């Protein structure tokens, strides 16, 4: 009997014996090949696929990376993760959508998602921040807040938050950096008018109760001042409650304040705007191919006839600009303040493999009349700037004022809005 079990089988039909470890090696090779194919983008669903047509575009990048890795003298500064994040930030900055399209490291993205869930419960220092000359600036501090106790003042310009430069950052990202768990501390470096050097503050965060909407009757005026701080899931419900309370207090006019409002949910922008308009469109949405879709006013608004003015500033962005643009195009009320930021786009988060995220503008918003908001912003009907050290009045602070105190306020924007609403009230009484 032949010892070879394959005896009698033609050579071309025999299965050859494989050396020990052959199949293990085959699996390893298949794994390596799969990784290479995925990185090259040749597998369906590859996360790191290279867009077609780039050719050798990225060669200089990798050449620079290798030069740094081989020759840069400060070896401790070579941190691949930080270098990668910097490269992503630079890529997005090249799009020119500064202050909107952005990259968030994993910890900041998780923080943003968590804050969106918590609504009116903020954990921070109790300061209202907006933009002045593209610089994050303190507008006001809340009574008995960590910010006020630490000595922050209106007009203080934020330079750094926890050693991170914040000039040019989106306002909502700056606010997110300042916020944090109660009991933790945040380090701020600020520039103050009259001081030759930046001032340093270390402030312990606390739990701050800030509803989406606050309101008060202005002392000595038949006007309700309603501040919409952001557009979150319950903003319209809070606004309707505030409007009903204002009507019950016999308000004859309204000032809606969206200064320093960084925006939020598009659906809430539609709902809030619809409280003041009878019909028509809130805005027009345009995609990357130029296709347009009009977003109509929702019926049932409860403040469609009352005299109205809207306060805006450089920190009014995104959904706040949808609101302001619609009010202006429908000639529903005067916009008072300064030019808004210009971030009229749908910002969609795309989570990356390491938990970080790219917030990318994927669709553009136009006003009902077709005006571009992106990069252009909304111009006020009445242009009024706040003095550098002036404090923007908040509804919750106005209960401590009388009529003469309001008249002497440094908040020239609010006073101008009061004048605009009173003019409309008088015009209706004496047409």
C-alpha positions in Angstrom: 0.0 0.0 0.0 1.5 3.3 -0.9 2.4 5.5 2.0 1.4 8.6 0.1 -2.4 9.1 0.5 -2.4 11.1 -2.7 -0.8 8.3 -4.7 -2.7 7.7 -7.9 -4.1 11.3 -8.1 -2.6 13.3 -10.9 -0.1 16.0 -9.7 -2.3 18.9 -10.9 -5.2 17.6 -8.8 -3.3 17.0 -5.6 -3.7 19.3 -2.5 -0.2 20.2 -1.4 0.6 20.1 2.3 1.2 23.5 3.8 4.1 24.2 6.1 3.4 24.9 9.8 2.1 28.4 10.5 1.0 28.9 6.9 -2.6 29.6 7.7 -1.7 31.9 10.6 0.5 33.9 8.2 -2.3 34.0 5.6 -4.6 35.5 8.2 -2.0 38.1 9.2 -1.4 39.1 5.6 -5.2 39.4 5.0 -5.5 41.6 8.0 -2.6 43.9 7.0 -4.0 44.1 3.4 -7.4 45.0 4.8 -5.9 47.8 6.9 -4.0 49.1 3.9 -7.1 49.0 1.6 -9.2 50.7 4.3 -6.6 53.5 4.7 -6.5 53.9 0.9 -10.3 54.1 0.9 -10.8 51.1 -1.4 -13.1 49.3 0.9 -16.8 50.2 1.2 -17.5 52.4 4.2 -13.8 53.1 4.8 -13.5 55.8 7.4 -10.2 57.2 6.1 -10.8 57.1 2.4 -8.9 59.5 0.2 -11.1 61.6 -2.1 -10.6 61.0 -5.8 -8.4 63.3 -7.7 -6.0 64.4 -5.0 -3.1 62.6 -6.4 0.0 63.7 -4.6 -1.7 66.6 -2.9 -0.9 65.3 0.6 2.7 64.5 -0.1 4.1 67.8 1.2 2.0 67.3 4.4 3.6 64.0 5.2 7.0 65.2 4.1 6.6 68.1 6.7 5.4 65.6 9.3 8.5 63.4 8.8 10.8 66.5 8.9 9.4 67.5 12.2 9.6 64.0 13.5 13.2 63.6 12.4 14.7 67.0 13.1 12.6 69.3 15.3 14.8 70.2 18.3 12.1 70.3 21.0 11.3 66.6 21.2 8.7 67.0 24.0 6.6 69.3 21.7 6.2 66.5 19.1 2.8 65.1 20.1 1.1 63.3 17.3 -2.4 63.7 18.6 -2.1 67.4 19.1 -0.4 67.8 15.7 -3.3 65.8 14.1 -5.9 68.0 15.8 -4.0 71.1 14.6 -4.0 69.8 11.0 -7.8 69.2 11.1 -8.4 72.7 12.6 -6.2 74.2 9.8 -8.1 72.3 7.1 -11.4 73.6 8.4 -10.1 77.1 8.8 -9.1 77.1 5.1 -12.8 77.0 4.3 -13.3 80.5 5.5 -16.2 79.7 7.8 -14.4 80.9 10.9 -16.5 81.0 14.0 -18.9 78.3 12.8 -17.5 75.2 11.0 -15.1 73.8 13.5 -13.3 70.8 15.1 -14.1 69.7 18.6 -11.8 67.4 20.5 -13.5 64.4 22.1 -13.8 66.0 25.6 -15.3 69.2 24.2 -17.8 67.3 21.9 -18.9 65.2 24.9 -19.4 68.4 26.9 -21.4 70.0 24.2 -23.7 67.0 23.9 -24.2 66.9 27.7 -25.0 70.6 27.8 -27.6 70.3 25.1 -29.3 67.7 27.3 -29.4 69.8 30.5 -31.2 72.8 29.1 -31.5 75.6 31.6 -29.1 74.1 34.1 -25.7 75.7 33.4 -22.5 75.0 35.4 -20.2 78.0 35.0 -19.3 81.4 36.4 -22.5 83.4 35.8 -21.3 85.8 33.1 -23.1 86.8 29.9 -20.6 86.8 27.0 -20.9 88.2 23.5 -18.6 89.4 20.8 -17.2 92.9 20.3 -14.8 93.5 17.4 -14.6 89.7 17.1 -13.4 89.3 20.6 -15.3 87.4 23.3 -16.3 90.0 25.8 -18.2 90.1 29.1 -21.5 91.8 28.6 -22.8 91.4 32.2 -22.3 89.4 35.3 -25.2 87.9 37.3 -25.8 89.1 40.9 -23.9 87.1 43.5 -22.3 85.0 40.8 -18.7 83.6 40.9 -17.8 86.0 38.0 -19.0 89.1 39.9 -17.3 88.0 43.2 -14.1 87.4 41.3 -14.1 90.9 39.9 -14.9 90.4 36.2 -16.5 93.5 34.7 -18.5 94.3 31.6 -16.1 95.1 28.8 -13.5 92.6 29.9 -12.2 90.9 26.7 -11.4 87.2 27.1 -8.0 86.3 25.7 -7.4 82.8 27.1 -9.5 80.1 28.8 -7.4 77.5 30.6 -4.3 78.6 28.6 -6.2 78.2 25.3 -6.4 81.3 23.0 -10.0 82.1 22.3 -9.8 84.9 19.8 -11.7 83.9 16.6 -13.4 80.9 18.3 -17.1 80.5 17.9 -18.9 82.1 20.8 -20.7 79.0 21.8 -17.4 77.1 22.0 -15.9 79.9 24.2 -18.9 79.6 26.5 -18.5 75.8 26.6 -14.8 76.2 27.6 -15.7 78.5 30.5 -18.5 76.2 31.7 -17.7 73.0 33.7 -18.7 71.0 36.8 -19.5 72.9 40.0 -16.5 73.1 42.3 -13.9 73.0 39.5 -11.9 76.0 38.6 -11.4 77.8 35.3 -8.5 80.2 34.5 -9.2 83.3 32.5 -6.8 85.9 31.0 -8.6 89.1 30.1 -7.8 92.5 28.7 -9.3 95.5 30.5 -9.5 99.0 29.2 -7.1 101.2 31.2 -4.9 98.3 32.2 -1.5 98.0 30.6 -1.2 94.2 31.1 -3.7 91.3 30.9 -5.4 90.3 34.1 -5.5 86.7 35.4 -8.5 85.2 37.2 -9.1 81.8 38.7 -12.8 81.3 39.3 -14.6 78.4 40.9 -17.6 77.3 38.9 -21.0 76.9 40.4 -24.4 75.7 39.3 -26.2 78.6 37.7 -29.9 78.5 37.0 -30.5 80.4 33.7 -33.7 79.7 31.8 -33.8 79.9 28.0 -36.0 83.0 28.4 -36.2 85.7 31.1 -38.4 88.8 31.1 -39.4 91.8 33.1 -41.5 94.9 32.7 -39.2 97.9 32.2 -39.6 100.4 35.1 -41.8 103.3 34.2 -42.5 101.9 30.7 -45.4 99.9 29.2 -42.9 97.6 27.6 -41.7 94.1 28.5 -38.1 93.2 28.0 -37.7 89.6 27.0 -34.3 88.0 26.7 -33.9 84.9 24.7 -30.6 83.5 25.8 -30.4 80.5 23.4 -32.6 78.3 21.2 -33.0 74.9 22.9 -35.7 72.3 23.0 -38.0 74.2 25.4 -37.3 77.8 24.3 -40.6 78.4 22.5 -42.6 77.0 25.5 -40.7 79.4 27.8 -41.3 82.3 25.4 -45.0 81.7 25.2 -45.2 81.6 29.0 -43.3 84.9 29.2 -45.5 86.5 26.6 -48.7 85.5 28.4 -47.3 86.9 31.7 -46.3 90.1 29.9 -49.8 90.5 28.5 -51.2 89.9 31.9 -49.0 92.7 33.2 -50.6 95.0 30.6 -47.5 95.2 28.3 -48.2 97.5 25.3 -45.0 96.7 23.6 -42.1 94.2 23.5 -38.3 94.3 23.3 -36.9 90.8 22.4 -33.2 90.7 23.3 -31.0 88.2 21.4 -27.7 89.9 22.1 -25.0 87.3 22.7 -27.4 84.5 21.7 -25.2 82.0 19.8 -28.2 80.2 18.3 -29.2 76.6 18.7 -31.9 74.5 17.3 -33.3 75.5 13.9 -36.8 74.2 14.8 -36.9 76.5 17.8 -35.9 79.4 15.6 -38.9 78.7 13.5 -41.2 78.3 16.5 -40.0 81.4 18.2 -40.2 83.6 15.1 -43.7 82.3 14.4 -44.9 83.8 17.6 -44.5 87.2 16.0 -45.6 86.6 12.4 -49.0 85.9 10.9 -47.9 84.3 7.7 -45.1 84.1 5.1 -41.7 82.4 5.5 -39.3 82.3 8.4 -36.3 81.6 6.1 -35.1 79.8 3.0 -32.8 76.8 3.2 -30.3 76.3 0.3 -28.2 73.2 -0.1 -24.8 72.7 -1.6 -26.3 72.3 -5.1 -28.3 75.6 -4.9 -31.6 73.9 -4.3 -33.9 76.1 -2.2 -36.7 75.2 0.2 -38.9 77.8 1.9 -39.7 77.2 5.6 -43.1 78.7 6.4 -44.4 80.5 9.5 -46.2 78.2 11.8 -49.8 79.3 12.6 -50.9 80.3 16.0 -48.5 83.0 17.1 -49.6 84.9 20.1 -47.7 88.2 19.6 -48.3 89.0 15.9 -49.7 92.6 16.4 -48.0 94.1 19.5 -45.3 96.8 18.8 -41.9 95.2 18.7 -38.2 95.9 18.6 -35.3 93.3 18.6 -31.9 93.8 20.2 -29.0 92.3 18.3 -25.2 92.5 18.4 -22.0 90.8 17.1 -22.7 87.8 19.2 -26.1 87.2 17.8 -25.6 84.1 15.6 -27.2 81.2 13.8 -30.8 80.8 14.9 -30.8 84.3 16.4 -30.0 85.6 12.9 -32.8 83.6 11.4 -35.2 85.3 13.9 -33.8 88.8 13.4 -33.7 88.5 9.6 -37.3 87.3 9.4 -38.5 90.1 11.7 -36.7 92.6 9.5 -37.8 91.3 6.1 -41.5 91.2 7.3 -41.1 94.7 8.6 -42.5 93.4 11.9 -40.3 95.6 14.1 -37.0 97.5 14.2 -33.6 95.8 14.8 -31.5 97.8 17.2 -27.8 97.3 18.0 -24.9 96.2 15.9 -24.2 93.9 13.0 -24.7 90.2 13.7 -22.0 87.6 13.4 -23.0 85.9 10.1 -23.4 82.2 10.7 -26.5 81.4 8.7 -25.9 77.8 8.1 -27.1 74.4 9.2 -24.2 73.1 11.4 -24.2 69.3 11.4 -22.0 67.3 13.8 -20.0 64.4 12.4 -18.5 62.2 15.1 -15.0 60.9 14.2 -13.5 57.6 15.2 -11.8 58.8 18.4 -14.9 60.5 19.8 -14.0 64.0 18.5 -16.3 65.7 16.0 -16.4 68.0 13.0 -19.2 70.6 13.1 -19.7 71.2 9.4 -21.9 73.8 7.6 -24.0 71.6 5.2 -26.8 73.9 4.2 -27.2 77.7 4.1 -30.0 79.9 5.4 -31.4 82.9 3.6 -33.8 85.5 4.9 -37.4 85.4 3.6 -36.4 87.9 0.9 -33.4 85.8 -0.2 -30.7 87.8 1.6 -27.6 85.8 2.5 -26.8 85.6 6.3 -23.6 83.5 6.0 -20.6 85.8 6.1 -22.9 88.8 5.7 -24.8 88.9 9.0 -27.9 91.0 9.6 -27.6 94.8 9.8 -29.6 96.7 12.4 -32.2 99.3 11.4 -30.8 101.5 14.2 -27.1 101.1 14.6 -26.1 101.6 18.3 -22.9 100.4 19.9 -22.4 99.8 23.6 -19.6 101.8 25.3 -16.7 99.6 26.1 -17.3 99.4 29.9 -21.1 99.5 29.6 -23.2 96.7 31.1 -26.0 95.2 29.0 -29.1 95.2 31.2 -30.7 91.8 31.8 -34.4 91.4 32.7 -33.5 89.9 36.0 -31.5 93.0 37.0 -34.2 95.5 36.1 -36.3 94.8 39.1 -33.7 96.8 41.1 -34.2 99.9 38.9 -36.7 102.7 38.9 -37.6 104.8 35.9 -34.8 107.3 36.5 -32.2 104.5 36.9 -33.3 103.0 33.6 -33.0 106.4 31.9 -29.4 106.8 33.2 -28.3 103.3 32.2 -25.3 102.9 30.0 -27.2 100.3 27.9 -27.8 102.7 25.0 -29.0 99.8 22.8 -31.9 99.0 25.2 -32.8 102.7 25.6 -32.9 103.1 21.8 -35.1 100.1 21.5 -37.4 101.6 24.2 -37.7 104.8 22.1 -38.5 102.8 18.9 -41.3 100.8 20.6 -42.7 103.9 22.3 -42.8 105.6 18.9 -44.8 102.8 17.5 -47.2 102.7 20.5 -47.8 106.5 20.1 -48.3 106.1 16.4 -51.1 103.5 17.0 -52.8 105.8 19.5 -52.5 108.9 17.3 -52.4 107.6 13.7 
